[in-house]
Structure formats: C-alpha cells, structure tokens
Amino acid sequence: MLFSLGALHLCFRAAPVPKRPTTYQAKLKYRGVNWVASDSVTLNHLAAAKKCNIQWIAQTPFGWQRNYNTPEIQLNTRPNKHYWGESDAGLIHTTLLARQAGIKTLLKPHIWLMNREQNKWIGDIAMISEADWQAWFKNYAAFILHYARLAETHHIEALCIGTELMNPAVSREKDWRQLIKEIRQVYHGELTYAANWYLEYEKIKFWDALDFIGVQGYFPLSQKNNPDLAELQAGWKSHVPRLEKIAKKYRKPIVFTEVGYKSSPDAAVEPWKWPERGDNTAFMESYETQANCYEALFKTLWHQPWFGGIFIWKWYPQVRDNGRDHRDFTPQHKPAEKILAEWYGK
C-alpha cells in the first residue's frame, strides 16, 4: 500500500503538549485551630473541638533566644507547671488524644526572644558576623531537628520548620535549603514554613522545597471600627491577587498557618495586635465584628482553588471564666464559633 508524504506526516506528528494549569489546585483543606498549651488536656477538650468540625490542631513548643543578634537557642523540653502542654510529654499526650478524637496535628515550633529591652521581634534576627550566622543555624537545626524526630516517632502529620523569621528566611536561602534536606532525612510528613503576611511571604525563595506555603494571615481589612461584611470583603481585594500569584508561581497551595480576629470593634484594623492586658475598662467587646471578619475570610478564600485551608488563632482546651480569654482571639462561645463550624463542615 502506498502512502502520500502528507499521510506520513500525520502519522508521525507529535501529540500536542497538554496545557499547563494556570494555578495550583489544593488537594485538601486544612480545617484547623492553633491549640493553646496548658497544664493539662483531656479527650473531652478535643472532642469539643471536633464538634465544630475541626480536623487539625497546631501545637507550639518554644525555643528561647536571649538576644536578636546572638546565636544561642535553648530548648525547653521538660514539663513545666503552667506550660506542660509545650513540653515533649505534653505535645505527645495531646497528639495522641487528638488522634483518638479524629484530629491531626501540625507541630509548629516558635522562637521566643527573651530580651524585651532591645525592642526587637523574631523577624529582626540578624547576626553580627558570618561565624555567628553559622552558629545560629547550627543551633536552630538542633532545635528544629529535635521536633522533627519527635514528629516522626509519634507520626505527627505535618511540621512547620519556622515561624515569622523574616530576615533569616529571606536573606539566607541556601542555609534554609540545606536545613530542609536535613529535616527530610529524619521526618517524612508534610513540611511548611509560616511566613509573616507583611513583606515576608512574597520574598521567600525556598517554597518549592516545601509541601505547602504557610502564611500568617493577619491582613488588615479596614481602617475603621465595626466595618460591615461588605466592607470586609472589599478589604480582601488587594490581598487575594498577591496570594494567588505566589501559589501560581510555586504551584503550591497556600494555607493560613495563623489567622484570627479579636472580639473588639477594631478587629479588622490591625488583626495581629494583641488586646491591652490589665485595663478591662479600655476593652469594648464586639462579637458581631469578629463574626463578620470570619464570614468575610471564608467567603473570600475558602472556595479559591489554590487555597489550602486555615489554622484559626486560637483555641483553648477550656475557656477560663475570668473573662480574659473572651477578650482575645478565641471564637469559642461566640457567634464566630458557629461560622467556623459551618464553613469547616462544608
């Protein structure tokens, strides 16, 4: 049988290359809260969270660094009367109880700067010399690898390798990539890093080495007290394209490793800002504003294909009766709790 040249060309023409998706499709939604460590925890405490359709908790042990420009980092792994939940024993016990309740765990270690007189925060960490930088990363590796091994031993499902360490994270990419390789050798669960919403998450270059992009999502949404739902949704418009751009660039889902709102009139103005302690008269409760902030958050982001979920800041094992817990970020026993439960149930 004879073939024309045109027919032969059709026979041997390469198959068309599939068009690359324009964005990353998140495979699941993290339905989480940041768990507050305490002196004890029971299965009932976690079962109460499960009733709100919470499927993940983030647990936060601390490493202690005295000065922002000195390299020492101390681990605090032993039980403490008030912060037993941050010790190794407390973390393990809480993880096991959470698993019994059908809840998974993100282990999310933080660094705490002890010297308050320097007026610095962890994002300002900067060593004086290259030798000090190498010492800092050696100490930080010992700190985070301790928790990586703990997470591997106890089958903790996800690990956050750092939180809001803006200057080290942005300026020392090579050191972080090496650290991630070391972590991968001892831990085989999901890895992320929790970047600050302001300046940091868009500048980090090692997102490709992690499983999802963690953002501390305290984006300001309004400049006035008690904004309504429409105003809050409009407040997200400038932030969403930037988040989507990063998800598209690295083809990774974005998860808010923290996001939350106080039950106060100014909750959307500076969401990261803690309420004043001690002066109860200065605090005005506004459960409606907190609830509207939650509704705007979920309506704006939950159905975005690249959005991988939320860890709400924060959730107590048991809300205290003295009123202090009610004045901060928790949605517990407030209208915001119902909104969270409804969206997490979808």
N, C-alpha and C positions, 0 to 999 in steps of 0.2 A: 504494500500500500504506500502511496506517495503522499508526502506532507508538504504544504507550502511553507515558505520561511515565516510567514505570519502566524501559521498554526504552531510552528515550533517555538516561536517567541512567546506565544500564550502559554504553552506547556511548561516552559522553564522560567517564567516570570516569578519573581519572589513574592511571597504572600505579603499583604500590606502590614505595616508595623502598627500594633494597637496604639491608640492614642492614650498618652499618659493622663491619669486623672488630675484634675486641676487642684485638688485638695486631698487631705488625708481623711479617711473615713474611720472614726473611732470604733473599735470593735466592741467596747463595753462602756458603761457609765459607772464611774465610782460614785456611790451614794454613801458619803462618809461624814464623820464629825471628828474634830480634834478632842480627844479624851483628856480630861483633867486628872492628873495623878493625885492620889490622896493617900490616907493612911490605911485604907482597906478597900476592897471591892468584892461584891457578891454577884452570883449568877443573876439574881433578881435585878440588879442595877443594869446589867447588859440586856436582859430580856425586855426591860422597859424601853431601851433604845431600839431594840428590834421591832417593837410595836409601832414605831414611827418609820418603819421601812428602811432603817439604817442598816447598811450591809458592810461598812468598813469603819474602823476607828484608827486614828493616827495616835501613836504613843510617843512621848517626847522625853527622852533622857537628856541630861546636860553634861557638857564638858566645860571646865572652868578655866578661863584665861584671865590673868590678872590685868595686863595692860594691852591696849590695842596694838602696840609696837614691840612687844616681847613675845618670844616663841613658845613659852611653856603652856601646855594644856593638861589639866588634871582630869582624870576620870573619877566619877563618884558612883561606884557600882554596888556599894553596900547599903543595906536598909537604913533608912532614916525615919524617925518617929513621924514627922509631918509629910515627908515626901517618899514614903515607902514605894509608891507606885512608879517612881523614877529609877529605883534600884533594879538590878538584874532580876532579883527574885520577884519583885512586883511586876516587872514587864512580862516575865514568863507566865506568872499566875494569871494576869489579866488577859494575856493572849489565849491561854487555854480555856478560860471561862468564856471569852468572846467566841472561840471556836464552837464551844458547846451550844452557844446561843445562835449559831449560824452567821457569825460576823467575822470578817477577815481583818488583818492588821497591816497597816503601814507603819514601820518603825522609822521615826523622824528625829534623829538626834540634832540638838542645837548646841551652839557655843554661847556661853554667858560671859560677858565682860564684867569683871569684879570691881575694877577701879572706876567709880562713877565720877570722880573729880576731873577726869580728862574730858568729859562731855563728848564721848565717842560712842558709836554703836558698832555692831559686828561688821557692817558693811564698810567701815573705815579701816579695818585691819590692814596694816602696812608695816612691813619690817624695815629696819634701818639699813641692813646690808644683805647681800646675796646669801651669805652664810646663815644669817638669821632666817631668811626665807626657806632655805633648805631644812633648817632645824624645825621651822614651823610646820612644813609639810610632813616631815618625819613624825612629829608629834600628832599632827592631825590624822595621819594614816594609822597610827597606833590606836587613836580614839575611834575612828570610823570602822576600822577592821575588827575591833572588838565587837562592835554591834553587828557587823556583817556576819561574823562567826556565830554570834548568838541567834541571829535571824535564820541562818542556815540550819543550825542544830534543832531549832524549835519550829521549823517550817513556816516562818513568818512570810507572808505572801509578797510583800513589797518593802523596799528600803529606800529612804531618801538620803543621799550621800552628803548633803549640806543644805543650809538654810540661810538665805539672805547675806551670804558672804561676798558682797558685790565686788569689792576691789580685788581680793584674791581670785574670784571666779572669772572676772573679766580680763585681768592682766596676766594671769598665769595659766593659760590654756594647756600648755604642754604638761605641766605638773598635774593638772586635773585628769588629763587623758591617761597618764601613767597610773594615777590613783584608781581610776575606773577599771583599768586592766587588772590591778591587784585585787580589787573588790570582786570582780568577775571570777577570779580563781577560787574564791572561798564561798561565794554566795551565788545562787542560781535562780533567784526570784526576779521580780520586776525592779528596775532601778529608775530613780528620778533625782532631780535636784530642785529645790524650792527657791525660785528667784523672786526678788522683790518686783512689784508691779512698776516701780518708778525707775526708769533707766536700765535696770539690770537685765530683765529677761530678753530684751531685744539685742543686747550686746554679747551675750554668751555664745561661744562658737562650738561648744562640745555637745550640743543637744543630740547630734547624730549618734553619739556613743551610748545614749540612754534609751529607755523604753518609752517614756513619755515626758512631756515638758511640764514641769511644775511651776506654777505662778502663784505668788501670794497676792490674791486678787482684791486688794483694798483700793480699788479705783474710786476717785471722787466722782460723785454723780450730780451734785447740786452745790450751789453757793448759798443756799438759804435753808432755814429750818422748816421742817414739816412739809417737804415737797409732796405733790400728789403722784400717783402711779405714772401718769403720762409724762411728767417732768423727769421722773427717774429713768424711764425707758429711753427718753431722749438723751439723758446723760450718758448712756452706754454707746451712743452712735459714734463718738470719736475713738473709743477704745476697741470696738469689735474688729474693724478692718486691720488694725495693727496686730491683734492676736491671730487673726486668720492668716495674715501674711507670714508669720513665723511658723504656724502649723503647716502651711503650704510649702515653705522653703525647706523644712526639715522632714516633711512627711511623717510627723508625729502628732498624736493627739495632745491637746492642752488640757491639763487638769488643774483646777484651783486647789492647791495643797492647803491653802487657808483662804477663807473669805467669811466675813461676818459683819454684823451691824449692831450697835448698841440700841437699847430701847430708850432713845433720847431724841429730842427734836432735831439735833444736829448730826444724826447718824450718817447721813449721806455726804456731809461736807468734808470731813476727814475721817473716813471709816477706820483707819489704822490707829487712831488716837484713843488711848485708854481714858475712861472717865476719871475725874478727880477723886482721889481717895480721902476719906475723912470728913469732907464737907458735904453732908447729906442735904443741906438746905439749897446748895447750888445745883443739885441734880433735879431735872424735871423728866419724869417718865413720859414716853410716847410710844406705846405699844403699836399704835397704828402706823407710825413712821417706820418702825422696824419691820412690820409686816409688809408694808409697801415696798421696802427695799428688797425683801426676799422675793416678792412676786415679780418685781422688775428683773431681778437677777435670773430667775428661772425662765420667765417668758422670753428674755433676750437670748439666752445662751443654751438652754437645755436641748433644744432641737437642732442646734448647729451641728453639721456632720463631723466637724473636726474637734468638737468639744467633748472631752472625756470624763467630765464629772467634777465633783465638789467635795471638799472636806470643810464643813462648817466650823467656824471658830465661835463658840466652843461648847463642850457638853460635859456636865458634871455627873459623876456617879449618883450623887444625891444633892439637890439644890438646898443650900442652908436656909434656915428660917430667919436669919438676921437681916435679910434684905440686900446685903452687899452683892450677892450673886445675881439678883434680879436687876441690878443697876448696870451690869456689864453686858457682855456679848451673847450670853446664852439665850436661845429661843425657848427654853424649857418653861412650860406652864404659861406660855404667852401665845397670842394669835399666830406668831411666826412659826411656832412648832407645828401647827395644823397645816400651814402652807408647805413646810418642808416635808411633812409626812405624805401629803397629797402628791407632790411632784416626785418624790422618791418612790412612790407606789406606782408611777406610770411606767 
